[in-house]
Amino acid sequence: MRALVATVSVTVLLLTGCSSTDGGTPTPVVTATADDTTEPAPEPTDAESTQPEQKQPSISIVSLPIGPGAQADQPSDQSKQCVGVSLTGLDLPHGTTLTYGTPGVDPALFELDQSACGGQGPECPGNKVTADDQPACYVGVRQVTPDEGQHATLVVPATATCASAEDCASIKQNNTSSIGFDTRALGNPEPSETPETPTS
């Protein structure tokens, strides 16, 4: 059975004397009243709802439109080459970030070898580019064929993270790389014909 809330009023009269000791003004009467009829509001027991994490849309780009926009120092080893890579011909929407992947090149002609860049950096894998900040990166290769005069196009993939799906859709993916490596003559070429053996 619910207990009834009672209103309690207490009036306390405190009299310390009818008059002061010097016969002057009487000491005032102090009145105290206690009146408590309210109960504190209960605290909410529901846990705060957590907002779901919003995932930004992203797309994969097989080959970025890149060009030789950064000067690269070349190694003394003729089997190695280094190139500076810059994004060209691609307008990124604000709020879009490109993260470069691992470059690719014809494995019959070259293999990736970052030592060819002699510490020039940053390397391309993990390099981030935005509409306002487009740092160049560097790729080094080593020639694995003795044949000269062959060309290998450098391909750099990337992942684009966008502010909206519309921004991702606006990024053209039909551009190609304009960076490549040409093979050089390494060492002494082998003779094309076997010399004839003189006869007596």
Residue pairs with C-beta under 8 A, 6 or more apart in sequence:
5 37
5 39
7 35
7 37
8 34
8 35
8 36
9 33
9 34
9 35
10 32
10 33
10 34
11 31
11 32
11 33
12 30
12 31
12 32
13 29
13 30
13 31
14 29
14 30
14 32
15 27
15 29
16 27
17 26
17 27
18 26
18 27
19 25
19 26
19 27
20 26
20 27
56 161
56 162
56 163
57 161
57 162
57 164
57 165
57 167
57 168
58 159
58 160
58 161
58 162
58 168
59 159
59 160
59 162
59 168
59 171
59 173
60 157
60 158
60 159
60 160
61 98
61 157
61 158
61 159
61 160
61 171
61 173
62 155
62 157
62 173
63 155
63 156
63 157
63 175
63 176
63 177
64 87
64 90
64 98
64 100
64 156
64 157
64 158
64 175
64 177
65 87
65 88
65 89
65 90
65 175
65 176
65 177
65 178
66 85
66 86
66 87
66 88
66 154
66 156
66 177
66 178
66 179
67 85
67 86
67 88
67 89
67 177
67 178
67 179
68 83
68 84
68 85
68 86
68 178
68 179
69 84
69 85
69 86
69 87
69 88
69 136
70 84
70 85
70 86
70 136
70 137
70 138
71 84
72 82
72 83
72 84
72 117
72 120
72 138
73 82
73 117
73 118
73 120
74 81
74 82
75 81
75 82
75 115
75 116
75 117
75 118
75 140
77 116
78 184
78 186
79 142
79 143
79 184
79 186
80 113
80 115
80 116
80 140
80 141
80 142
80 143
81 110
81 116
81 140
81 141
81 143
81 181
82 116
82 117
82 118
82 120
82 138
82 139
82 140
82 141
83 138
83 139
83 154
83 179
83 181
84 120
84 136
84 137
84 138
85 103
85 124
85 136
85 137
85 138
85 139
85 154
85 156
85 179
86 134
86 136
87 98
87 129
87 134
88 178
89 175
90 171
90 172
90 175
91 131
92 98
92 129
92 130
92 131
92 160
92 171
93 131
93 162
93 163
93 167
93 170
93 171
94 131
94 132
94 163
95 131
95 162
95 163
95 164
95 167
96 130
96 131
96 160
96 161
96 162
96 163
96 167
96 168
96 171
97 128
97 129
97 130
97 160
97 161
98 128
98 129
98 130
98 158
98 159
98 160
99 126
99 127
99 128
99 158
99 159
99 161
100 124
100 125
100 126
100 127
100 128
100 129
100 137
100 156
100 157
100 158
101 125
101 156
101 157
101 158
101 159
102 112
102 124
102 125
102 157
103 112
103 124
103 125
103 139
103 154
103 155
103 156
104 154
104 155
104 156
104 157
105 111
105 112
105 141
105 152
105 153
105 154
105 155
105 181
106 152
106 153
107 144
108 144
108 145
109 143
109 144
109 145
109 150
109 152
109 181
109 183
110 141
110 142
110 143
110 144
110 152
110 181
110 183
111 141
111 142
111 144
112 139
112 140
112 141
112 142
113 140
113 141
113 142
114 123
114 138
114 139
114 140
115 140
116 140
116 141
116 142
117 123
117 138
117 139
117 140
120 138
121 137
121 138
122 135
122 137
122 138
123 137
123 138
123 139
124 137
124 138
124 139
124 156
127 135
127 137
129 135
129 158
139 154
139 156
141 181
143 181
143 183
143 184
143 186
145 183
146 185
146 186
146 187
146 189
147 183
148 182
148 183
148 184
148 185
148 186
149 182
149 183
150 182
150 183
151 180
151 181
151 182
151 183
152 180
152 181
152 182
152 183
153 176
153 177
153 179
153 180
154 177
154 179
154 180
154 181
155 177
156 177
160 168
160 171
162 168
162 171
